[in-house]
Amino acid sequence: MQLTRTLLITCLLTCCFFATLLAQDRIITGRITNVAGVGIAGATVQGKVSNVSLASNGTGNFSITIPASENALAISSVGFLSKTVDITGKSSVDIFLTDDPKSIFN
């Protein structure tokens, strides 16, 4: 009886430990600029799988907390072509958006 209880508790604690490891988040920082190097304020930064999103600040900088399993960010802004950026193994990215030739804002 005591051995069974000990094994059950050990199994539960092991499962909780591994579940915690798998649920880790990570922070990706970066800057979004146009081709001239000017920061793009208000650009949307979104995890491709998790759909966690935020907007870049007034100088194009961002810091987003996403699940560790996330491997790409979708970047978009009015007047620019959207872009998907691979973030596998990265903690910081610099992103350049190209003007959208079909946009009325250019």
Backbone as a ProteinNet text record, in pm:
[ID]
protein_1_A
[PRIMARY]
MQLTRTLLITCLLTCCFFATLLAQDRIITGRITNVAGVGIAGATVQGKVSNVSLASNGTGNFSITIPASENALAISSVGFLSKTVDITGKSSVDIFLTDDPKSIFN
[TERTIARY]
82.7	0	87.3	185.4	276	358.2	403.4	481.3	396.1	271.3	180.9	157.8	136	114.3	238.9	355.2	480.6	501.4	474.2	487.7	388.7	267.8	166.2	206.4	252.9	296.1	416.4	510.1	627.2	587.3	495.6	448.3	378.1	294	223.9	320.5	418.1	516.5	600.4	636.6	713.4	633.4	505.4	419.2	405.9	388.8	377.7	506.7	620.4	749.8	765.7	735.5	750.6	647.4	528.1	426.3	471.6	536	588.2	699.9	786.4	894	839.8	736.8	680.5	604.3	559	475.7	555.9	685.8	769.7	746	752.2	742	881	891.9	1016.8	983.7	1080.1	1062.3	1143.2	1077	1144.1	1138.6	1253.1	1258.6	1304.1	1276.5	1321	1277.2	1306.2	1269.4	1219.3	1111.5	1052.4	1078.4	1140.5	1173.5	1131.3	1126.4	1105.2	1241.8	1244.9	1372.4	1473.7	1426.8	1517.2	1571.5	1525.1	1573.2	1494.2	1382.6	1298.3	1202.8	1194	1107	960.7	887.8	745.7	664.6	597.9	515.4	383.3	334.8	203.7	196.5	309.9	308.4	261.5	183.3	134	235.8	268.3	358.4	274.8	265	176.3	242.4	229	275.7	191.9	254.7	182.1	90.7	132.3	52.8	-29	33.2	-31.7	-128.8	-113	-194.6	-177.4	-72.1	-37.4	8.3	-41.5	-2.2	13.9	82.6	99.9	139.6	147.7	188.9	326.1	407.1	538.6	520.4	619.2	609.1	640.3	652.1	671	797.2	896	1020.3	1034.9	927.2	929	979	1012.6	1061.7	946.4	973.1	873.1	940.9	864.5	905.7	781.1	780.5	662.5	695.7	608.1	622.1	533	595.5	524.2	562.8	482.5	519.6	652.9	729.2	859.2	846.7	731	710.6	687.3	662.8	637.3	764.5	753.2	872.7	866.4	755.1	745.4	656	688.6	606.9	553.3	429.2	369.3	372.4	426.2	440.9	358.2	278.6	199.1	181.7	161.8	137	71.2	-17.6	-86.2	17.3	3.9	94.2	217.6	230.3	347.5	303.4	389.9	363.9	387.8	297.9	313.3	430.1	484.6	601	592.2	637.3	651.1	800.1	837.8	979	1003.6	1102.9	1142.2	1217.6	1175.4	1241.2	1301.1	1313.2	1369.9	1509.9	1529.9	1660.4	1701.6	1610.6	1645	1574	1636.1	1572.3	1553.1	1614	1603.7	1602.5	1518.4	1510.9	1495.3	1556.3	1536	1457.6	1346.7	1255.7	1240.9	1256.7	1241.1	1115.4	1022.3	900.9	914	862.4	865.5	732.9	738.3	615.7	526.3	395.3	297.5	262.8	299	273.5	124.6	37.9	-105.9	-172.9	-97.1	-152.5	-177.7	-285.8	-314.5	-235.9	-164.2	-89.7	51.8	91.9	229.2	230.7
-119.9	0	126.5	129.4	244.3	259.2	148.1	151.6	203.1	160.7	206	356.3	405.5	548.7	627.8	578.9	645.9	650.8	540.9	538.2	632.4	637.3	725.7	872.2	908.2	1046.2	1080.8	987.6	1010.3	1031.2	951.7	965.1	1099.3	1139.6	1267.5	1384.8	1382.5	1491	1496.4	1380.6	1375.7	1433.6	1398.6	1452.8	1604.5	1654.2	1799	1870.2	1809.8	1868.5	1882	1776.1	1780.4	1870.6	1877.7	1969.4	2113.7	2144.3	2279	2312	2216.6	2239.9	2267.6	2197.3	2214.2	2345.2	2403.7	2523.8	2652.9	2645.8	2763.8	2865.8	2991.7	3101.7	3157.7	3233.6	3303.6	3443.1	3531.3	3670.1	3694.8	3750.7	3790.7	3943.1	4004.7	4149.7	4182.2	4303.5	4341.5	4480.7	4514.8	4645.3	4625.8	4694.8	4689.5	4823.2	4817.3	4940.1	4927.9	5043.4	5041.5	5024.2	5021.6	4998.6	5109.7	5227.4	5339.1	5333.2	5234.6	5220.5	5299.2	5358.4	5434.8	5338.6	5349.5	5261.8	5277.5	5166.4	5167.7	5153.4	5261.3	5260.6	5189.4	5113.8	5050.9	4927.9	4872.5	4749	4633.9	4543.9	4429.3	4316.4	4263.1	4149.2	4037.4	3923.6	3816.1	3680.7	3595.4	3458	3383.7	3308.3	3238.7	3129.2	3061.5	2952	2998.5	3072.1	3109.6	3225.9	3305.6	3426	3532	3521.8	3628.8	3746.6	3866.8	3979.7	4107.8	4202.1	4336.1	4429.8	4558.2	4659.4	4713.3	4743.1	4802	4943.9	4991.1	5125.3	5233	5355.6	5470.7	5468.4	5389.8	5380.4	5245.4	5165.7	5036.6	4921.2	4946.3	4839.9	4759	4631.9	4546.8	4443.2	4389.7	4279.3	4195.9	4073.3	3988.7	3858.7	3818.8	3693	3590.2	3484.1	3381	3242.6	3141.2	3005.1	2963.3	2883.8	2839	2759.9	2700.4	2619.9	2704.7	2833.6	2923.3	2937.4	2924.6	2933.6	3042	3120	3226	3338.8	3460	3577.5	3632.1	3676.2	3744.2	3893.3	3970.8	4114.7	4184.7	4284.5	4359.4	4503.1	4591.5	4731.6	4792.7	4886.8	4953.7	5021.5	4998.5	5060	4977.8	4859.3	4773.6	4631.7	4558.3	4417.5	4338.7	4245.6	4161.3	4066.4	4021.4	3934.1	3832.7	3709.5	3607.2	3588.4	3590.8	3584	3460.2	3379.5	3261.8	3306.2	3257.2	3295.2	3174.1	3063.5	2942.8	2971.3	2949.2	2968.5	3113.8	3208.2	3350.3	3414.1	3516.5	3595.3	3740.3	3776	3911.8	3907.3	3991.9	3997.7	4142.2	4175.1	4303.3	4274	4346.3	4317.5	4441.2	4421.7	4529.4	4503.8	4598.1	4586.1	4671.2	4617.2	4683.9	4754.2	4873.8	4944.8	4857.7	4865.3	4794.5	4884.6	4845.2	4932.3	4953.2	4869	4882.8	4970.1	5011.7	5088.4	5234.5	5288.2	5430.7	5519.1	5457.6	5534	5564.4	5517.1	5541.6	5645.7
0	0	0	88.8	97.7	-29.6	-85.8	-208.7	-325.2	-332.3	-437.5	-428.2	-307.7	-287.4	-326.1	-288.4	-321.2	-472.7	-541.6	-687.2	-754.1	-705.2	-761.6	-745.7	-628.9	-604	-691.5	-703.9	-787.4	-934	-983.6	-1121.7	-1142.8	-1050	-1061.3	-1061.5	-972.6	-966.4	-1093.7	-1147.3	-1271.7	-1387	-1396.2	-1502.4	-1490.5	-1368.8	-1347.2	-1386.6	-1353.8	-1387.7	-1539.2	-1613.1	-1758.5	-1823.4	-1769.2	-1823	-1807.1	-1695.8	-1671.7	-1770.1	-1797.7	-1894	-2033.5	-2073	-2206.3	-2221.5	-2112.5	-2117.9	-2104.7	-2117.7	-2100.8	-2212.1	-2174.9	-2271	-2297.6	-2404.3	-2433.2	-2484.4	-2473.6	-2514.6	-2640.8	-2741.1	-2865.1	-2872	-2893.4	-2908.9	-3050.5	-3093.5	-3226.3	-3264.7	-3388.5	-3443	-3584.4	-3616.7	-3749.9	-3817.3	-3935	-4008.1	-4153.6	-4220.9	-4365.7	-4432.1	-4563.8	-4634	-4611.4	-4569.7	-4540.8	-4398.5	-4319.8	-4182.6	-4079.7	-4119.3	-4027.7	-3957.4	-3824	-3747.3	-3785	-3787.4	-3821.6	-3693.4	-3655.4	-3534.1	-3560.8	-3463	-3472.6	-3560.4	-3601	-3680.3	-3591.1	-3647.4	-3572.1	-3577.5	-3458.6	-3444.3	-3383.8	-3453.6	-3408.7	-3424.9	-3322.2	-3333.2	-3435.4	-3525.4	-3631.5	-3576.3	-3470.6	-3413.7	-3294.2	-3204.8	-3078.9	-3093	-3196.7	-3218.7	-3110.5	-3029.2	-2936.3	-3021.2	-2992.4	-3076.6	-2996.2	-3057.4	-3001.5	-3112.9	-3081.2	-3178.6	-3141	-3241	-3216.2	-3161.1	-3086.9	-3027.5	-3131.2	-3086.7	-3175.2	-3258.3	-3216.9	-3294.2	-3364.9	-3362.1	-3430.3	-3346.4	-3220.6	-3132.5	-3073.6	-3043.8	-2979.9	-2890.9	-2798.5	-2712.5	-2688.4	-2738.1	-2730.6	-2657.3	-2566.7	-2494.1	-2562.2	-2610.5	-2685.2	-2631.9	-2661.5	-2620.7	-2684.3	-2611.2	-2661.3	-2790.1	-2813.4	-2934.3	-3059.5	-3041.8	-3156	-3238.6	-3372.8	-3456.5	-3563.6	-3565.1	-3666.1	-3616.7	-3661.9	-3633.8	-3765.6	-3762.5	-3877.5	-3848.6	-3939.3	-3922.3	-4029.4	-3987.4	-4085.1	-4038.7	-4137.1	-4109.3	-4232.7	-4210.3	-4320.6	-4411	-4540.9	-4637.8	-4669.6	-4604.6	-4625.5	-4656.7	-4727.3	-4752.6	-4624.2	-4592.5	-4472.8	-4491.6	-4378.4	-4382.9	-4269.3	-4297.3	-4193.5	-4168.3	-4039.3	-4001.8	-3917.2	-3955.2	-3878.6	-3753.1	-3636.9	-3511.2	-3440.1	-3510.2	-3450.8	-3397.5	-3268.8	-3206.3	-3188.6	-3209.7	-3199.2	-3079.6	-3024.9	-2919.3	-2962.9	-3075.7	-3127.5	-3280.6	-3340.2	-3486.4	-3532.5	-3644.9	-3711.5	-3837.9	-3856.6	-3966.6	-4054.5	-4185.1	-4281.9	-4363.2	-4362.7	-4442.7	-4568.2	-4676.7	-4806.1	-4830.3	-4891	-4926.1	-5012.4	-4987.8	-5069.6	-5188.1	-5309.1	-5425.3	-5452.4	-5398.2	-5418.6	-5312.3	-5212.4	-5102	-5142.1	-5092.6	-5117.3	-5021.6	-4925.5	-4826.6	-4870.9	-4987.2	-5036.8	-5145.6
[MASK]
++++++++++++++++++++++++++++++++++++++++++++++++++++++++++++++++++++++++++++++++++++++++++++++++++++++++++

